[in-house]
Amino acid sequence: MLIEHGSLTRVASAILQGAGAPAEHADAVAAHLVEANLKGHDSHGVGMVPSYVKGMLDKQVDPHGHITIQRDNGAIVSVDGGTGLGRIVGFEAMDLGIAKAKDFGIACVALGNAAHLGRIGAFAEYCADEGLVSMHYVNVVGHDPMVVAFGGRDRRFITNPYCCAVPRKNGQHIVLDMATTTVAAGKVRVAHMKGVPVPAQSLVDEDGVETNDPAVIFGKTPTGAMQPFGAHKGYGLMVICEMLGGALGGLFTMQPEHPRLGATLNNMLSILIDPKAVGDLDDFDQEVSAMADYIYASTPATGTDRVRLPGDPEKETQAQRIANGAEIDPNSWQSVLNAAEQAGLNRETVAAMADISEA
């Protein structure tokens, strides 16, 4: 089904408010989730609302939370998210980093103990809109691991995203935003909801043998695990995200001495660079644009319409979904309505808020 994005945002906000989030926070988080749907990252879209509601009702997520500064060393700052909603505390952390990068030319922000940050590309885009290059190393903690180490068969990690954005004056920023697994955990959840297989090299069963059945992760008796992308290369980046995002950014890795109470928490180490502190801004933008044009001029391979840069697929999908509606599978929509009931809202009233059409 397709749901008009404005009405979907209002639905998500109403449910989050019902679960205890202040209206301002609920509106911001809802817009953040729906933007993920619009950009084609359904794994980080409104399908996360049930998880957010559960976290708030279980008192594992503080819907009123804000960051607190733990240590400020000029260009380097460490902040605690206090299990606040990720969109709220994450952007507060980025505001600190943006101000410091403009003062010092570079900034490093260590954010720990944030509730689910959602699509990390949103934070990189926020920095890019301020003219800053940014890199973000994220680990995922708070619940049981889901991903094998390369060469192993038992779980040791979650999906550990990495993101980097290069700003452009025309606003067409280059944004690399990826999980260090072949697909994000939410994409496996969406595939399970739709009853479709996942791509090759995404999952393994209990013996470490590759499978494309999402039930090994999200079935009633999950026995399998997710895989890093690109064999040892993706695995290596996953380890770096764990060490930088977790051990340095939040002092909280997946090692078993830390609690796993069921909520999805993130730690993120962000490095922000002001290109003006490195060299001439116009020269930088000209060089980026010239290289982008050179890449775009590549002859497409058979079966490909054109060569794209990181971030282009999201822009294309966003334009299509703004025009036609965000695609939500029926099982995910029912889960959202279930969350509305858990938040104390009337299911039918919430469903009536959505402008739904057939996909």
C-alpha positions as CSV (number, residue, x, y, z in Angstrom):
1,M,0.0,0.0,0.0
2,L,1.0,3.6,-0.5
3,I,0.5,6.3,2.1
4,E,0.8,10.0,1.5
5,H,3.9,11.1,3.5
6,G,2.3,14.0,5.3
7,S,-0.5,11.8,6.7
8,L,2.0,9.1,7.5
9,T,4.0,11.6,9.5
10,R,0.9,12.7,11.5
11,V,0.1,9.1,12.3
12,A,3.7,8.4,13.5
13,S,3.7,11.5,15.6
14,A,0.3,10.8,17.2
15,I,1.5,7.3,18.2
16,L,4.7,8.6,19.7
17,Q,2.9,11.2,21.6
18,G,0.5,8.5,22.9
19,A,3.5,6.6,24.2
20,G,4.8,9.6,26.1
21,A,6.9,11.8,23.7
22,P,6.4,15.6,23.9
23,A,4.7,16.9,20.7
24,E,7.9,18.7,19.5
25,H,10.0,15.5,19.9
26,A,7.3,13.3,18.4
27,D,6.9,15.6,15.3
28,A,10.7,15.6,14.7
29,V,11.1,11.9,15.1
30,A,8.1,11.1,12.9
31,A,9.4,13.4,10.2
32,H,12.8,11.7,10.6
33,L,11.3,8.2,10.2
34,V,9.1,9.1,7.2
35,E,12.0,10.8,5.5
36,A,13.8,7.4,5.7
37,N,10.7,5.8,4.0
38,L,10.8,8.5,1.3
39,K,14.5,7.9,0.6
40,G,13.9,4.2,0.2
41,H,15.3,3.1,3.6
42,D,12.1,1.5,4.8
43,S,14.2,-0.4,7.4
44,H,14.6,2.9,9.2
45,G,11.1,4.3,8.6
46,V,7.8,4.1,10.4
47,G,8.3,0.3,10.7
48,M,10.4,1.3,13.7
49,V,7.5,2.9,15.5
50,P,6.6,-0.3,17.4
51,S,10.2,-0.6,18.7
52,Y,10.1,3.1,19.8
53,V,6.8,2.7,21.5
54,K,8.0,-0.4,23.3
55,G,11.2,1.3,24.4
56,M,9.3,4.2,25.9
57,L,6.6,2.1,27.6
58,D,9.3,-0.1,29.1
59,K,11.2,3.0,30.4
60,Q,14.3,2.0,28.4
61,V,14.0,5.1,26.2
62,D,13.5,8.6,27.7
63,P,11.2,10.6,25.3
64,H,12.0,13.8,27.1
65,G,15.8,13.3,27.1
66,H,18.5,15.8,25.9
67,I,22.2,15.5,25.7
68,T,24.5,16.3,28.6
69,I,28.2,17.3,28.0
70,Q,30.6,14.9,29.7
71,R,33.8,16.4,28.5
72,D,34.7,19.5,26.4
73,N,38.2,19.8,25.1
74,G,37.7,22.5,22.5
75,A,37.4,20.8,19.2
76,I,36.6,17.5,20.8
77,V,33.4,17.0,22.9
78,S,31.9,13.9,24.5
79,V,28.2,13.9,25.2
80,D,25.7,11.4,26.8
81,G,22.4,10.9,25.1
82,G,20.8,9.6,28.2
83,T,18.7,7.1,26.2
84,G,16.9,10.1,24.6
85,L,15.2,9.7,21.3
86,G,17.9,9.4,18.7
87,R,16.7,12.1,16.3
88,I,16.6,14.6,19.2
89,V,19.9,13.9,20.9
90,G,21.7,13.1,17.7
91,F,20.9,16.5,16.1
92,E,21.7,18.2,19.4
93,A,25.1,16.6,19.2
94,M,25.5,17.6,15.6
95,D,24.7,21.2,16.5
96,L,27.6,21.2,19.0
97,G,29.9,19.7,16.4
98,I,28.9,22.1,13.6
99,A,29.6,25.1,15.9
100,K,33.0,23.7,16.9
101,A,34.0,22.8,13.3
102,K,33.2,26.4,12.3
103,D,35.3,27.7,15.2
104,F,38.3,25.3,15.0
105,G,38.1,24.0,11.4
106,I,37.5,20.4,12.7
107,A,35.5,18.8,15.4
108,C,35.0,15.4,16.9
109,V,31.8,14.5,18.7
110,A,31.5,11.4,20.8
111,L,27.8,10.6,21.4
112,G,27.0,7.7,23.7
113,N,23.9,6.1,25.0
114,A,21.4,7.4,22.4
115,A,18.2,5.6,21.6
116,H,18.0,4.4,18.0
117,L,19.4,7.1,15.8
118,G,17.5,6.0,12.6
119,R,19.0,6.8,9.2
120,I,22.5,8.0,9.8
121,G,22.6,9.8,6.5
122,A,20.2,12.4,7.9
123,F,22.9,13.5,10.3
124,A,25.5,13.7,7.6
125,E,23.1,15.7,5.3
126,Y,22.5,18.1,8.2
127,C,26.3,18.7,8.5
128,A,26.6,19.0,4.7
129,D,23.9,21.6,4.6
130,E,26.2,23.6,6.8
131,G,29.0,23.2,4.3
132,L,30.9,20.5,6.3
133,V,32.4,17.2,5.4
134,S,31.4,14.6,8.1
135,M,32.2,11.0,8.9
136,H,30.1,8.9,11.3
137,Y,31.1,5.6,12.9
138,V,28.2,3.9,14.7
139,N,27.8,0.8,16.7
140,V,24.5,-0.8,17.8
141,V,24.0,-2.1,21.4
142,G,21.3,-2.8,23.9
143,H,20.0,-6.1,22.6
144,D,21.4,-9.4,21.6
145,P,23.9,-9.5,18.7
146,M,22.7,-10.5,15.2
147,V,25.8,-10.6,13.0
148,V,28.6,-13.2,12.8
149,A,32.3,-12.3,12.7
150,F,33.9,-13.2,9.4
151,G,34.7,-16.9,9.6
152,G,32.5,-17.5,12.6
153,R,29.0,-18.9,13.1
154,D,27.8,-17.3,16.3
155,R,26.6,-13.7,16.7
156,R,29.0,-11.0,17.9
157,F,27.7,-7.7,16.4
158,I,24.7,-5.8,15.2
159,T,24.7,-3.8,11.9
160,N,27.2,-1.0,12.8
161,P,26.6,1.7,10.1
162,Y,29.2,3.9,8.5
163,C,28.3,7.2,6.8
164,C,30.3,10.0,5.1
165,A,29.0,13.1,3.3
166,V,30.8,15.5,1.0
167,P,29.0,18.8,0.7
168,R,28.3,20.6,-2.6
169,K,27.3,24.2,-3.0
170,N,24.4,23.2,-5.2
171,G,23.0,21.1,-2.4
172,Q,23.5,17.8,-4.3
173,H,25.7,16.4,-1.6
174,I,27.5,13.1,-2.0
175,V,26.3,10.8,0.8
176,L,27.6,7.3,1.5
177,D,25.3,5.7,4.1
178,M,25.5,2.0,4.7
179,A,25.3,-0.8,7.2
180,T,28.4,-2.9,7.4
181,T,26.1,-6.0,6.9
182,T,25.0,-6.9,3.4
183,V,21.6,-5.5,4.2
184,A,20.4,-3.6,7.3
185,A,18.6,-5.6,10.0
186,G,15.4,-3.6,9.3
187,K,15.5,-4.7,5.6
188,V,15.6,-8.3,6.8
189,R,12.6,-7.5,9.0
190,V,10.8,-5.9,6.0
191,A,11.5,-8.9,3.9
192,H,10.1,-11.2,6.6
193,M,7.0,-9.0,6.8
194,K,6.6,-9.2,3.0
195,G,7.3,-12.9,2.9
196,V,10.2,-12.5,0.4
197,P,13.8,-13.7,0.4
198,V,16.8,-11.4,1.2
199,P,19.6,-10.9,-1.3
200,A,22.5,-13.4,-1.6
201,Q,25.3,-13.3,1.0
202,S,23.0,-11.6,3.6
203,L,22.3,-14.4,6.2
204,V,23.7,-17.7,7.5
205,D,21.9,-20.5,9.3
206,E,22.9,-22.1,12.6
207,D,25.7,-23.9,10.9
208,G,27.1,-20.8,9.3
209,V,25.8,-21.8,5.8
210,E,24.4,-19.1,3.6
211,T,20.6,-18.8,3.4
212,N,18.2,-16.2,2.0
213,D,15.4,-17.0,4.4
214,P,14.7,-14.0,6.8
215,A,12.9,-16.3,9.2
216,V,16.3,-17.4,10.5
217,I,16.4,-13.8,12.0
218,F,12.8,-12.7,12.6
219,G,11.0,-16.1,12.7
220,K,9.4,-17.5,15.9
221,T,12.6,-19.5,16.6
222,P,15.5,-17.5,15.1
223,T,18.6,-19.7,14.7
224,G,20.7,-17.9,12.1
225,A,22.7,-14.6,11.8
226,M,23.4,-11.8,9.5
227,Q,26.7,-11.5,7.5
228,P,29.1,-8.6,7.0
229,F,29.2,-7.3,3.5
230,G,32.2,-8.1,1.3
231,A,33.6,-10.9,3.4
232,H,36.6,-9.8,5.4
233,K,36.5,-6.2,4.1
234,G,33.0,-5.4,5.4
235,Y,33.8,-7.2,8.6
236,G,36.9,-5.1,9.1
237,L,34.9,-1.9,8.8
238,M,32.3,-3.4,11.2
239,V,35.0,-3.9,13.8
240,I,36.3,-0.3,13.3
241,C,32.8,1.0,13.8
242,E,32.5,-1.0,17.0
243,M,35.8,0.3,18.3
244,L,35.4,3.9,17.3
245,G,31.6,4.3,17.7
246,G,31.3,2.0,20.7
247,A,34.6,1.8,22.7
248,L,35.6,5.5,22.0
249,G,32.3,7.2,21.2
250,G,30.2,5.7,23.9
251,L,32.4,3.4,26.1
252,F,29.8,0.8,25.3
253,T,30.4,-2.1,22.9
254,M,28.7,-5.4,22.3
255,Q,31.0,-7.3,24.7
256,P,28.9,-9.3,27.1
257,E,29.7,-7.4,30.3
258,H,27.3,-4.7,29.2
259,P,23.5,-5.0,29.7
260,R,21.2,-6.1,26.8
261,L,17.7,-5.1,28.0
262,G,16.0,-5.2,24.6
263,A,16.1,-1.5,23.5
264,T,18.1,-0.5,20.4
265,L,20.8,2.0,21.5
266,N,23.5,3.7,19.4
267,N,26.9,5.2,20.0
268,M,28.4,7.4,17.3
269,L,31.7,9.0,16.8
270,S,31.4,11.9,14.3
271,I,34.3,13.8,12.7
272,L,33.3,17.1,11.1
273,I,35.7,19.1,8.8
274,D,35.2,22.6,7.4
275,P,36.7,22.7,3.9
276,K,37.4,26.4,4.3
277,A,40.0,25.5,7.0
278,V,41.8,23.2,4.5
279,G,41.9,25.3,1.4
280,D,39.9,27.5,-0.9
281,L,36.2,26.6,-0.8
282,D,35.5,27.4,-4.4
283,D,38.5,25.3,-5.6
284,F,37.2,22.4,-3.4
285,D,33.7,22.6,-4.8
286,Q,35.0,22.9,-8.4
287,E,37.2,19.8,-7.9
288,V,34.3,17.8,-6.4
289,S,32.0,18.8,-9.2
290,A,34.6,18.0,-11.9
291,M,35.1,14.5,-10.4
292,A,31.4,14.0,-10.1
293,D,30.9,14.9,-13.8
294,Y,33.7,12.6,-14.8
295,I,32.0,9.7,-12.9
296,Y,28.6,10.5,-14.4
297,A,30.2,10.4,-17.9
298,S,31.0,6.7,-17.4
299,T,29.5,4.5,-20.1
300,P,26.7,2.4,-18.4
301,A,27.1,-1.3,-18.2
302,T,24.6,-3.5,-20.0
303,G,21.3,-3.4,-18.1
304,T,22.1,-0.2,-16.3
305,D,20.5,3.1,-17.3
306,R,23.3,5.4,-15.9
307,V,26.1,5.6,-13.4
308,R,25.1,7.1,-10.0
309,L,27.0,8.6,-7.1
310,P,26.3,7.7,-3.5
311,G,23.1,9.4,-2.4
312,D,21.6,9.6,-5.9
313,P,19.3,6.5,-5.4
314,E,17.8,8.1,-2.3
315,K,17.2,11.4,-4.1
316,E,15.4,9.6,-7.0
317,T,13.3,7.5,-4.6
318,Q,12.4,10.5,-2.5
319,A,11.0,12.4,-5.6
320,Q,9.0,9.3,-6.6
321,R,7.6,8.7,-3.1
322,I,6.7,12.3,-2.5
323,A,4.7,12.3,-5.6
324,N,3.1,8.8,-5.2
325,G,3.2,8.0,-1.5
326,A,5.5,6.0,0.8
327,E,5.2,2.2,0.3
328,I,4.3,0.3,3.5
329,D,3.7,-3.5,3.4
330,P,0.5,-4.6,5.1
331,N,2.2,-6.5,7.9
332,S,4.3,-3.5,8.9
333,W,1.2,-1.3,8.8
334,Q,-0.6,-3.7,11.1
335,S,2.4,-3.6,13.5
336,V,2.2,0.2,13.5
337,L,-1.5,0.0,14.3
338,N,-0.7,-2.5,17.1
339,A,1.7,0.0,18.5
340,A,-1.0,2.7,18.4
341,E,-3.2,0.5,20.6
342,Q,-0.3,-0.2,23.0
343,A,0.2,3.6,23.2
344,G,-3.5,3.9,24.3
345,L,-4.9,5.1,21.0
346,N,-7.9,3.9,19.1
347,R,-6.7,1.7,16.2
348,E,-9.5,2.7,13.8
349,T,-9.0,6.4,14.5
350,V,-5.3,6.2,13.8
351,A,-5.9,4.2,10.6
352,A,-8.4,6.8,9.4
353,M,-5.7,9.5,9.7
354,A,-3.7,7.9,6.9
355,D,-4.3,8.7,3.2
356,I,-3.9,5.2,1.8
357,S,-3.9,4.0,-1.8
358,E,-3.0,0.7,-3.5
359,A,0.6,0.3,-4.6
